[in-house]
Amino acid sequence: MLNRVVLIGRLTKEPDLRYTQSGIAVTRFTLAVDRGFKNQDGEKQADFIPITVWRGAAESCAKYLQKGRLVAVAGRIQTGSYDKDGQRHYTTEVVADEVRFLEWGDKQEQGQDDIPGFVPYENDEELPF
């Protein structure tokens, strides 16, 4: 069986870094991914996909990513559910095992070559996937 997803999109807000009780870093952000078509009014459509990143990659994402930046994410889809106020709620997210920074922003504290996972691309047409 295969559970693999690759997405390219823009962050909708600043990444949220937290730590588990055992000290493991986890960062969450939402990625806006354009659909390949426009609606009846000629407007672009997008899906807003929650992304979760763990450990060192989580800390790098929180440190270097910001709202509006273009990133590529590869990982797996994970679903879950929980009960709140007697209602069953379902969740779907992408748990990323790879995040590539496709644009650089104002959070730069080092040279681009010093950032693990940073791959500079001139434009979306050059992406290998």
VEXTIPA-30004 format. One line per 2 residues: number of its first residue (from 1); their letters; for each residue x, y, z of N, C-alpha, C. Coordinates in pm, 1 decimal. Example, Ala and Ser with C-alpha at 12.3 -4.5 7.8 and 13.67 -1.06 7.14 Angstrom:
<sites>
1	as	1319.0:-569.0:780.0:1230.0:-450.0:780.0:1320.0:-330.0:780.0 | 1285.0:-225.0:708.0:1367.0:-106.0:714.0:1290.0:3.0:787.0
</sites>
This chain:
<sites>
1	ml	83.1:-117.8:0.0:0.0:0.0:0.0:87.7:124.3:0.0 | 32.5:232.1:-51.0:109.4:354.8:-65.7:29.9:472.7:-12.2
3	nr	93.0:552.9:69.3:32.7:675.5:121.4:139.2:783.0:109.7 | 140.5:854.1:-1.0:242.3:955.1:-28.0:177.9:1073.3:-97.9
5	vv	211.3:1193.5:-53.9:156.1:1313.9:-113.8:268.8:1415.6:-130.3 | 264.8:1489.1:-240.1:359.1:1597.8:-265.4:276.3:1721.1:-300.2
7	li	300.6:1830.5:-228.4:224.0:1953.3:-247.2:318.1:2071.7:-264.6 | 276.0:2168.4:-344.0:346.0:2296.2:-354.3:241.7:2403.4:-330.6
9	gr	269.8:2490.3:-235.4:175.1:2595.3:-204.2:237.7:2702.3:-117.9 | 152.3:2793.6:-71.8:198.1:2905.9:10.1:139.2:2896.4:150.2
11	lt	218.6:2934.5:249.0:171.9:2936.3:386.6:65.3:3043.1:403.9 | -42.2:3008.5:474.6:-151.4:3103.1:496.7:-129.7:3189.4:620.8
13	ke	-39.6:3146.8:709.3:-6.4:3223.3:829.5:129.3:3175.7:880.7 | 178.8:3240.9:983.1:308.4:3204.3:1039.2:303.4:3061.9:1094.8
15	pd	412.8:2985.2:1082.1:416.0:2850.3:1138.8:404.6:2856.1:1291.7 | 341.5:2753.7:1349.8:320.0:2746.7:1494.1:407.9:2635.0:1551.2
17	lr	515.5:2672.9:1622.0:608.5:2576.6:1682.5:569.1:2552.1:1826.9 | 560.5:2424.9:1862.7:534.9:2383.9:2001.0:623.1:2264.1:2032.4
19	yt	626.5:2228.5:2158.6:704.2:2112.3:2202.2:614.0:2018.9:2281.5 | 631.5:1888.2:2258.7:556.8:1790.0:2335.7:610.9:1787.9:2477.7
21	qs	544.0:1718.0:2566.5:590.6:1707.8:2704.6:728.5:1643.5:2713.4 | 762.0:1561.2:2615.8:893.5:1496.6:2614.8:998.4:1578.8:2539.6
23	gi	962.4:1701.5:2497.1:1059.1:1791.8:2436.7:1076.4:1779.1:2286.8 | 987.4:1709.0:2218.1:996.9:1693.2:2073.1:927.9:1810.8:2005.3
25	av	997.9:1873.3:1911.2:943.9:1988.7:1838.7:839.0:1944.2:1737.0 | 730.4:2021.5:1728.8:627.2:1998.5:1627.4:579.5:2135.0:1577.6
27	tr	581.5:2152.6:1446.4:534.9:2276.5:1385.3:415.6:2245.0:1296.7 | 316.2:2333.0:1305.5:197.4:2318.9:1221.7:178.0:2447.0:1141.5
29	ft	136.5:2429.3:1017.2:99.2:2541.8:933.2:-0.2:2493.8:829.8 | -65.6:2587.5:765.2:-162.2:2554.4:660.6:-106.0:2599.7:527.1
31	la	-116.6:2511.8:429.3:-67.3:2538.7:295.8:-184.6:2562.1:201.6 | -182.7:2674.1:130.8:-282.9:2702.1:28.1:-228.1:2649.9:-104.4
33	vd	-299.5:2554.0:-162.9:-256.5:2489.9:-287.0:-359.2:2519.2:-394.7 | -315.6:2585.7:-501.3:-406.4:2620.5:-610.6:-457.7:2495.1:-680.3
35	rg	-584.4:2501.9:-718.4:-641.3:2396.6:-802.3:-605.4:2427.5:-946.4 | -614.0:2329.9:-1032.4:-573.1:2346.9:-1171.0:-678.0:2408.6:-1260.8
37	fk	-781.8:2467.3:-1203.1:-888.5:2525.5:-1283.8:-947.9:2645.0:-1210.2 | -1029.7:2721.1:-1280.7:-1096.8:2837.5:-1222.7:-1245.1:2806.7:-1208.2
39	nq	-1312.9:2881.0:-1121.0:-1456.9:2860.5:-1103.8:-1533.8:2927.6:-1218.1 | -1665.7:2927.6:-1209.1:-1749.7:2983.7:-1315.8:-1726.8:3132.7:-1335.3
41	dg	-1680.8:3202.2:-1231.0:-1655.4:3345.8:-1239.4:-1513.0:3377.1:-1285.6 | -1436.0:3272.7:-1319.0:-1299.8:3292.6:-1365.8:-1198.3:3314.3:-1253.9
43	ek	-1237.9:3287.1:-1129.1:-1148.0:3304.7:-1015.6:-1073.7:3175.2:-984.5 | -948.1:3188.7:-942.6:-870.6:3071.8:-900.9:-929.7:3012.6:-773.8
45	qa	-920.3:2882.5:-763.1:-965.1:2810.3:-644.5:-843.1:2750.7:-574.7 | -853.0:2730.9:-443.7:-742.0:2672.7:-368.2:-796.5:2580.1:-260.8
47	df	-713.7:2484.9:-222.4:-741.3:2399.2:-108.1:-647.6:2441.6:3.4 | -694.8:2435.0:127.0:-616.1:2475.1:243.1:-588.2:2350.5:324.8
49	ip	-463.2:2308.3:324.2:-425.6:2178.2:376.7:-337.6:2193.6:500.0 | -380.1:2136.3:613.2:-298.4:2143.1:734.6:-175.6:2051.6:723.3
51	it	-61.0:2106.4:762.0:67.0:2034.8:754.5:124.8:2025.8:895.7 | 179.2:1909.9:930.9:249.1:1890.5:1058.1:390.1:1841.6:1028.0
53	vw	488.0:1905.1:1093.0:629.5:1870.2:1074.5:688.1:1843.3:1213.0 | 772.2:1741.0:1225.6:828.1:1700.2:1354.4:978.9:1721.9:1362.2
55	rg	1027.6:1731.1:1483.1:1168.1:1731.5:1523.8:1248.6:1846.7:1461.8 | 1368.2:1819.6:1411.3:1456.3:1924.5:1360.2:1396.4:2000.7:1244.2
57	aa	1326.3:1930.0:1156.6:1260.6:1997.2:1043.9:1154.7:2094.5:1094.6 | 1089.6:2060.6:1205.1:989.2:2149.7:1264.3:1053.4:2280.3:1309.8
59	es	1169.3:2270.1:1371.8:1238.8:2389.8:1418.4:1287.3:2475.2:1301.6 | 1336.9:2411.0:1195.6:1380.8:2485.5:1076.9:1264.2:2557.3:1010.4
61	ca	1150.2:2490.3:999.6:1032.0:2552.9:938.6:988.3:2674.4:1019.8 | 984.8:2659.7:1151.4:942.5:2771.6:1236.5:1040.2:2888.0:1227.2
63	ky	1166.1:2856.8:1210.9:1269.0:2961.3:1208.3:1273.8:3035.7:1075.6 | 1256.3:2965.4:964.9:1281.0:3025.7:834.2:1158.3:3051.2:747.7
65	lq	1046.3:2986.1:775.5:926.4:3006.7:693.5:842.5:3118.9:750.2 | 761.9:3178.8:664.5:668.6:3281.2:708.5:548.9:3284.1:613.6
67	kg	447.3:3352.5:656.0:323.6:3363.9:578.4:353.9:3408.6:435.8 | 291.2:3339.8:339.2:304.0:3377.2:198.6:417.7:3309.8:124.8
69	rl	509.2:3244.7:194.4:623.9:3183.0:127.4:583.8:3053.9:57.2 | 645.0:3030.4:-57.2:620.1:2911.7:-138.1:707.3:2796.9:-88.5
71	va	644.8:2682.2:-60.1:718.1:2564.1:-14.7:664.3:2439.6:-84.0 | 749.6:2339.1:-90.6:709.5:2206.6:-135.2:712.7:2115.3:-13.3
73	va	610.2:2033.8:0.9:598.1:1943.7:114.0:574.6:1802.9:61.2 | 647.7:1706.7:115.3:624.3:1565.6:83.0:600.7:1492.1:213.6
75	gr	504.5:1402.2:213.2:474.4:1327.8:334.9:359.2:1232.4:313.1 | 287.0:1206.0:422.0:175.2:1111.3:416.0:49.4:1177.0:470.0
77	iq	-65.0:1132.7:422.7:-192.9:1180.0:474.0:-226.6:1098.8:598.2 | -269.2:1170.7:702.0:-307.6:1104.8:826.8:-446.0:1154.9:866.5
79	tg	-533.9:1063.2:903.2:-667.9:1099.4:946.8:-685.0:1062.3:1093.7 | -779.3:1126.6:1157.0:-808.6:1096.6:1296.1:-946.3:1147.7:1332.0
81	sy	-983.3:1126.9:1457.5:-1111.5:1176.7:1505.0:-1103.3:1199.6:1655.5 | -1194.2:1283.9:1703.6:-1204.3:1310.4:1846.6:-1347.0:1352.2:1878.2
83	dk	-1384.9:1338.1:2004.8:-1517.6:1379.0:2050.5:-1506.0:1508.8:2127.1 | -1595.7:1602.4:2096.1:-1601.5:1729.6:2167.5:-1747.7:1768.2:2183.1
85	dg	-1788.6:1790.8:2305.6:-1926.3:1829.2:2335.7:-2026.8:1730.6:2276.7 | -1993.1:1602.5:2282.8:-2083.6:1499.5:2233.0:-2086.0:1484.4:2082.3
87	qr	-2005.4:1559.7:2012.9:-1998.5:1552.9:1866.1:-1867.9:1485.6:1823.3 | -1875.9:1403.0:1721.4:-1756.7:1338.5:1665.2:-1701.1:1430.2:1556.9
89	hy	-1572.4:1465.0:1566.5:-1504.2:1549.6:1468.8:-1394.7:1467.6:1401.7 | -1379.3:1487.4:1271.8:-1278.8:1415.5:1195.1:-1171.0:1511.7:1147.5
91	tt	-1048.0:1464.0:1143.6:-935.4:1546.9:1100.4:-860.8:1478.3:987.0 | -802.5:1560.0:901.4:-714.5:1512.8:794.3:-598.9:1611.0:786.9
93	ev	-478.0:1560.0:782.8:-359.4:1644.4:773.7:-251.3:1570.7:696.4 | -150.9:1646.3:654.0:-32.0:1586.5:592.9:78.9:1591.9:697.0
95	va	135.7:1477.3:727.2:252.0:1470.5:815.0:373.6:1469.9:722.3 | 447.5:1580.2:724.5:557.1:1600.4:629.5:684.9:1534.8:678.0
97	de	751.8:1466.4:587.8:885.5:1416.9:618.4:991.4:1492.1:538.0 | 944.0:1580.3:448.7:1035.8:1663.9:370.7:968.7:1796.7:338.2
99	vr	1038.4:1905.7:366.4:990.0:2039.6:334.2:1101.0:2111.4:260.1 | 1070.2:2163.4:142.0:1168.2:2237.9:62.0:1126.1:2383.4:54.5
101	fl	1216.9:2471.9:88.8:1189.7:2614.8:83.2:1212.7:2661.0:-61.1 | 1108.0:2702.7:-128.2:1118.3:2740.7:-268.9:1134.4:2890.4:-288.0
103	ew	1106.1:2967.0:-183.9:1127.1:3112.2:-185.1:1195.2:3149.0:-55.4 | 1271.0:3252.1:-61.5:1338.2:3299.8:58.0:1274.2:3429.2:103.3
105	gd	1262.6:3448.9:235.5:1196.5:3568.1:287.9:1285.0:3648.8:379.4 | 1222.7:3731.7:460.7:1292.3:3823.6:549.0:1352.2:3758.1:671.4
107	kq	1320.3:3632.5:699.1:1372.1:3567.2:819.0:1514.5:3515.7:800.7 | 1575.2:3545.5:689.4:1707.8:3493.2:659.7:1809.5:3540.8:763.5
109	eq	1875.4:3444.6:828.5:1979.1:3474.3:926.2:2112.0:3415.3:882.8 | 2108.7:3330.4:781.2:2228.2:3267.3:728.0:2221.6:3277.9:576.1
111	gq	2328.4:3235.6:511.1:2323.8:3226.4:365.9:2233.0:3113.1:324.1 | 2176.2:3120.3:204.8:2084.5:3017.1:158.3:2150.2:2880.7:153.8
113	dd	2277.4:2874.0:122.0:2345.5:2746.3:112.6:2360.7:2678.2:248.0 | 2344.1:2752.8:357.4:2360.0:2697.7:491.3:2231.5:2637.2:546.3
115	ip	2119.8:2650.1:476.5:1991.5:2605.6:526.9:1960.6:2467.1:472.6 | 1948.7:2365.1:561.1:1912.6:2232.1:513.7:1774.9:2234.8:449.2
117	gf	1761.1:2171.3:335.1:1631.5:2162.7:269.2:1600.4:2278.1:177.4 | 1683.4:2382.7:175.9:1655.1:2495.9:88.4:1701.9:2463.1:-52.6
119	vp	1609.0:2469.0:-146.2:1640.1:2444.5:-286.7:1589.1:2563.6:-365.9 | 1678.4:2649.7:-416.4:1631.0:2767.0:-489.8:1583.1:2728.9:-629.7
121	ye	1463.2:2771.1:-664.6:1409.8:2753.2:-798.3:1373.0:2890.1:-851.7 | 1400.7:2910.6:-978.2:1368.2:3039.3:-1040.6:1217.5:3059.2:-1055.3
123	nd	1148.3:2951.1:-1096.4:1002.7:2960.0:-1110.7:943.2:2820.9:-1101.8 | 810.6:2814.6:-1092.0:740.9:2687.1:-1073.5:761.5:2590.8:-1189.2
125	ee	790.4:2639.7:-1308.9:804.5:2551.6:-1424.2:928.0:2463.6:-1414.9 | 1024.1:2500.4:-1331.5:1146.4:2422.3:-1318.6:1133.9:2309.5:-1216.4
127	lp	1022.8:2302.7:-1142.1:1009.2:2202.3:-1038.9:1003.5:2062.8:-1099.9 | 1071.3:1967.2:-1037.6:1079.0:1833.9:-1095.1:954.7:1748.9:-1072.3
129	f	851.2:1801.6:-1007.4:730.7:1723.0:-983.4:607.9:1808.5:-993.6
</sites>
